[in-house]
Amino acid sequence: MREGFFRAVSTAEFTDLLRTFPVLPSETVDLDEALGRFLAGDLVAAEDLPAAARAAMDGYAVRAADVFGATESNPAYLDLAMDIPIGVSPEKPLPPGHCARIVTGALLPDGADAVVMVEYTEDLGAGAIEIRRPLAPGENMLLAGEDAAKGQRLLAAGTKLRPQEIGILAALGHVRVAVGRRPRAAVLSTGDELVPAGATPKPGQIRDVNTHTLSAMLRAAGAASTAFPLVRDDLAGIQAALAEAVADHDLTLLSGGSSVGARDFTLDALRNLGADILAHGVALSPGKPTILARLHGKPVIGLPGQVTSAQIVLLVFGLPLLAHLAGDTEAFDRPRPAFPALLSRNVASRQGREDHVRVRLEPRPGQIPLAHPVLGKSGLLKTLLLADGLITIPADLEGLAGGAEVAVRPV
């Protein structure tokens, strides 16, 4: 157990602690419910796909050797051997010097190894077909097993199922699929100063922002979220709410109560419940006073109460943890989506901590955009409202110079 306040671990150490939480059990869902979920096991093709060679164009199935050298001025002439409608398996092979009229998706007869598009042909009548272009074997057709060969591993466990993965599952007949369970996350906001968003604050009070923003971020990330009622700065109340949240959820987020102060009961509540405090403090700005605990084998993250800090910590650590719990095998290692920009001015940073700076983008036709830092206190909402993304200043730097190319992560 790590004791003491602000013995800040590095962001890499904090991430390694997150890796220690086990992936949630899998569940089997209907294919149409699997979008965005993570595959629980490898997908191995049980059959060839396509099962047999098929036409990819309307036209004529041919032997490529029979139309070698065919041109507009020197066409090849073939005899029409058969018409092949879709859904019918040809009974006879294609003889040399012959062709077969075929539609997209229809099965090719044995002997045919290419399809000439109808635009390059002319039916001369009496069973004679003019071909005005050459073909290579395999042209304008799908080979048996070209999409998937029987026994081939098509998707690895942990693959996020996009529409295209849903398509290959459907093509192979998988109407039910085993995926990682969708995480259930609880959001607890604490503080005597907080009132519900619909209330009129009295002097010294503020409306609850974190419950709504954090819940929205969780839902956008694919988790099922539960927003608990506001909890006052009371040890017994926080402890009871934490116990209830952890019992029924896979991840608990508690905002407020992670900094030094006589009213901060989060650590005491966690310890009274038997939690292992893995970290209290991370070398991150904003978000230094973040707590990570393990309670009944489940992660509890104590977020700073400041609205911007809470959202940044959830972006940097919480969302990858959610993906990991849901079965994403690369949740902590996959590069985050980003795009290049030029920093418009110098930005200072304290060496030894990783800074996540909000930036506003200025488009420049024909050039990469300018990234303007949006600086402000972590209790201000407008720094995220005005920002188009975040840039990261590594802990080993004291800042970034204006004109430097930076990677901007969307928010």
HUGI-V374771 format. One record per residue. N is the residue number from 1. RES is the residue in one letter. SS is DSSP state (H for helix, E for strand, - for the rest). PHI is phi in whole degrees, 0 to 359 (* if undefined). Layout:
[[N & RES & SS & PHI] [N & RES & SS & PHI]]
//
This chain:
[[1 & M & - & *] [2 & R & - & 267] [3 & E & - & 255] [4 & G & - & 89] [5 & F & - & 263] [6 & F & - & 62] [7 & R & - & 277] [8 & A & - & 296] [9 & V & E & 276] [10 & S & - & 287] [11 & T & H & 296] [12 & A & H & 293] [13 & E & H & 296] [14 & F & H & 299] [15 & T & H & 297] [16 & D & H & 297] [17 & L & H & 294] [18 & L & H & 296] [19 & R & H & 297] [20 & T & - & 285] [21 & F & - & 280] [22 & P & - & 288] [23 & V & - & 293] [24 & L & - & 290] [25 & P & - & 300] [26 & S & E & 276] [27 & E & E & 216] [28 & T & E & 255] [29 & V & E & 232] [30 & D & E & 298] [31 & L & H & 305] [32 & D & H & 288] [33 & E & H & 256] [34 & A & - & 267] [35 & L & - & 303] [36 & G & - & 83] [37 & R & - & 271] [38 & F & E & 251] [39 & L & E & 298] [40 & A & - & 277] [41 & G & - & 213] [42 & D & - & 298] [43 & L & E & 262] [44 & V & E & 247] [45 & A & - & 294] [46 & A & - & 268] [47 & E & - & 203] [48 & D & - & 287] [49 & L & E & 223] [50 & P & - & 297] [51 & A & - & 288] [52 & A & - & 212] [53 & A & - & 297] [54 & R & E & 227] [55 & A & E & 283] [56 & A & - & 258] [57 & M & - & 216] [58 & D & - & 285] [59 & G & E & 163] [60 & Y & E & 227] [61 & A & E & 283] [62 & V & E & 220] [63 & R & - & 270] [64 & A & H & 305] [65 & A & H & 297] [66 & D & H & 284] [67 & V & H & 243] [68 & F & - & 301] [69 & G & - & 80] [70 & A & - & 293] [71 & T & - & 219] [72 & E & - & 300] [73 & S & - & 271] [74 & N & - & 222] [75 & P & - & 288] [76 & A & E & 261] [77 & Y & E & 237] [78 & L & E & 237] [79 & D & E & 270] [80 & L & E & 283] [81 & A & E & 267] [82 & M & E & 191] [83 & D & E & 252] [84 & I & E & 241] [85 & P & - & 284] [86 & I & - & 289] [87 & G & - & 86] [88 & V & - & 242] [89 & S & - & 273] [90 & P & - & 303] [91 & E & - & 274] [92 & K & - & 239] [93 & P & - & 288] [94 & L & - & 275] [95 & P & - & 288] [96 & P & - & 303] [97 & G & - & 77] [98 & H & E & 236] [99 & C & E & 223] [100 & A & E & 228] [101 & R & E & 292] [102 & I & E & 214] [103 & V & - & 247] [104 & T & - & 304] [105 & G & - & 93] [106 & A & - & 284] [107 & L & E & 281] [108 & L & - & 280] [109 & P & - & 286] [110 & D & - & 304] [111 & G & - & 98] [112 & A & - & 282] [113 & D & - & 225] [114 & A & E & 194] [115 & V & E & 230] [116 & V & E & 267] [117 & M & E & 295] [118 & V & H & 299] [119 & E & H & 297] [120 & Y & H & 259] [121 & T & E & 225] [122 & E & E & 212] [123 & D & E & 276] [124 & L & E & 272] [125 & G & E & 85] [126 & A & - & 58] [127 & G & - & 81] [128 & A & E & 257] [129 & I & E & 238] [130 & E & E & 266] [131 & I & E & 244] [132 & R & - & 248] [133 & R & - & 205] [134 & P & - & 278] [135 & L & - & 224] [136 & A & - & 264] [137 & P & - & 305] [138 & G & - & 90] [139 & E & - & 287] [140 & N & - & 60] [141 & M & E & 212] [142 & L & E & 255] [143 & L & - & 281] [144 & A & - & 302] [145 & G & - & 76] [146 & E & - & 291] [147 & D & - & 283] [148 & A & E & 205] [149 & A & - & 259] [150 & K & - & 307] [151 & G & - & 89] [152 & Q & - & 281] [153 & R & E & 279] [154 & L & E & 265] [155 & L & E & 225] [156 & A & - & 271] [157 & A & - & 305] [158 & G & - & 94] [159 & T & - & 292] [160 & K & E & 283] [161 & L & - & 274] [162 & R & - & 267] [163 & P & H & 305] [164 & Q & H & 290] [165 & E & H & 290] [166 & I & H & 301] [167 & G & H & 297] [168 & I & H & 290] [169 & L & H & 297] [170 & A & H & 296] [171 & A & H & 298] [172 & L & - & 265] [173 & G & - & 86] [174 & H & - & 272] [175 & V & - & 266] [176 & R & E & 231] [177 & V & E & 218] [178 & A & E & 275] [179 & V & E & 226] [180 & G & E & 296] [181 & R & - & 292] [182 & R & - & 290] [183 & P & - & 296] [184 & R & E & 254] [185 & A & E & 239] [186 & A & E & 251] [187 & V & E & 240] [188 & L & E & 241] [189 & S & E & 248] [190 & T & E & 240] [191 & G & - & 144] [192 & D & - & 296] [193 & E & - & 279] [194 & L & E & 273] [195 & V & E & 229] [196 & P & - & 303] [197 & A & - & 301] [198 & G & - & 274] [199 & A & - & 269] [200 & T & - & 264] [201 & P & - & 294] [202 & K & - & 273] [203 & P & - & 306] [204 & G & - & 88] [205 & Q & - & 254] [206 & I & E & 223] [207 & R & E & 286] [208 & D & - & 288] [209 & V & - & 256] [210 & N & H & 299] [211 & T & H & 304] [212 & H & H & 282] [213 & T & H & 290] [214 & L & H & 294] [215 & S & H & 298] [216 & A & H & 295] [217 & M & H & 296] [218 & L & H & 296] [219 & R & H & 296] [220 & A & H & 297] [221 & A & - & 273] [222 & G & - & 95] [223 & A & - & 270] [224 & A & E & 269] [225 & S & E & 246] [226 & T & E & 236] [227 & A & E & 266] [228 & F & - & 276] [229 & P & - & 300] [230 & L & - & 302] [231 & V & E & 244] [232 & R & - & 285] [233 & D & - & 285] [234 & D & - & 215] [235 & L & H & 302] [236 & A & H & 297] [237 & G & H & 293] [238 & I & H & 295] [239 & Q & H & 297] [240 & A & H & 294] [241 & A & H & 295] [242 & L & H & 298] [243 & A & H & 300] [244 & E & H & 294] [245 & A & H & 295] [246 & V & H & 293] [247 & A & H & 299] [248 & D & H & 248] [249 & H & - & 225] [250 & D & - & 271] [251 & L & E & 215] [252 & T & E & 240] [253 & L & E & 252] [254 & L & E & 238] [255 & S & E & 258] [256 & G & - & 93] [257 & G & - & 76] [258 & S & - & 250] [259 & S & - & 254] [260 & V & - & 292] [261 & G & - & 167] [262 & A & - & 295] [263 & R & - & 264] [264 & D & - & 269] [265 & F & - & 252] [266 & T & H & 301] [267 & L & H & 298] [268 & D & H & 297] [269 & A & H & 298] [270 & L & H & 298] [271 & R & H & 295] [272 & N & H & 298] [273 & L & - & 274] [274 & G & - & 91] [275 & A & - & 285] [276 & D & E & 264] [277 & I & E & 279] [278 & L & E & 278] [279 & A & E & 203] [280 & H & E & 226] [281 & G & - & 119] [282 & V & E & 223] [283 & A & - & 284] [284 & L & E & 221] [285 & S & E & 226] [286 & P & - & 281] [287 & G & - & 125] [288 & K & - & 304] [289 & P & - & 278] [290 & T & - & 272] [291 & I & E & 254] [292 & L & E & 232] [293 & A & E & 226] [294 & R & E & 244] [295 & L & E & 232] [296 & H & - & 55] [297 & G & - & 80] [298 & K & E & 248] [299 & P & E & 281] [300 & V & E & 236] [301 & I & E & 248] [302 & G & E & 269] [303 & L & E & 269] [304 & P & - & 300] [305 & G & - & 286] [306 & Q & - & 298] [307 & V & H & 296] [308 & T & H & 292] [309 & S & H & 301] [310 & A & H & 299] [311 & Q & H & 291] [312 & I & H & 296] [313 & V & H & 297] [314 & L & H & 295] [315 & L & H & 297] [316 & V & H & 284] [317 & F & H & 245] [318 & G & H & 292] [319 & L & H & 291] [320 & P & H & 300] [321 & L & H & 297] [322 & L & H & 301] [323 & A & H & 297] [324 & H & H & 299] [325 & L & H & 299] [326 & A & - & 280] [327 & G & - & 111] [328 & D & - & 283] [329 & T & - & 288] [330 & E & - & 243] [331 & A & - & 303] [332 & F & - & 265] [333 & D & - & 246] [334 & R & - & 291] [335 & P & - & 302] [336 & R & - & 286] [337 & P & - & 303] [338 & A & - & 205] [339 & F & E & 222] [340 & P & E & 280] [341 & A & E & 206] [342 & L & E & 257] [343 & L & E & 290] [344 & S & - & 279] [345 & R & - & 204] [346 & N & - & 296] [347 & V & E & 230] [348 & A & E & 275] [349 & S & - & 211] [350 & R & - & 272] [351 & Q & - & 297] [352 & G & - & 103] [353 & R & - & 226] [354 & E & E & 268] [355 & D & E & 260] [356 & H & E & 247] [357 & V & E & 259] [358 & R & E & 285] [359 & V & E & 225] [360 & R & E & 253] [361 & L & E & 264] [362 & E & E & 247] [363 & P & E & 297] [364 & R & E & 223] [365 & P & - & 306] [366 & G & - & 78] [367 & Q & E & 225] [368 & I & E & 290] [369 & P & E & 291] [370 & L & E & 272] [371 & A & E & 251] [372 & H & E & 263] [373 & P & E & 301] [374 & V & - & 250] [375 & L & - & 266] [376 & G & - & 167] [377 & K & - & 289] [378 & S & - & 290] [379 & G & - & 271] [380 & L & - & 267] [381 & L & - & 285] [382 & K & H & 293] [383 & T & H & 295] [384 & L & H & 274] [385 & L & H & 297] [386 & L & - & 275] [387 & A & - & 274] [388 & D & - & 263] [389 & G & E & 184] [390 & L & E & 237] [391 & I & E & 242] [392 & T & E & 248] [393 & I & E & 256] [394 & P & - & 300] [395 & A & - & 294] [396 & D & - & 270] [397 & L & - & 248] [398 & E & - & 258] [399 & G & E & 141] [400 & L & E & 231] [401 & A & - & 272] [402 & G & - & 302] [403 & G & - & 93] [404 & A & - & 288] [405 & E & E & 280] [406 & V & E & 234] [407 & A & E & 260] [408 & V & E & 257] [409 & R & E & 265] [410 & P & E & 297] [411 & V & - & 237]]
//
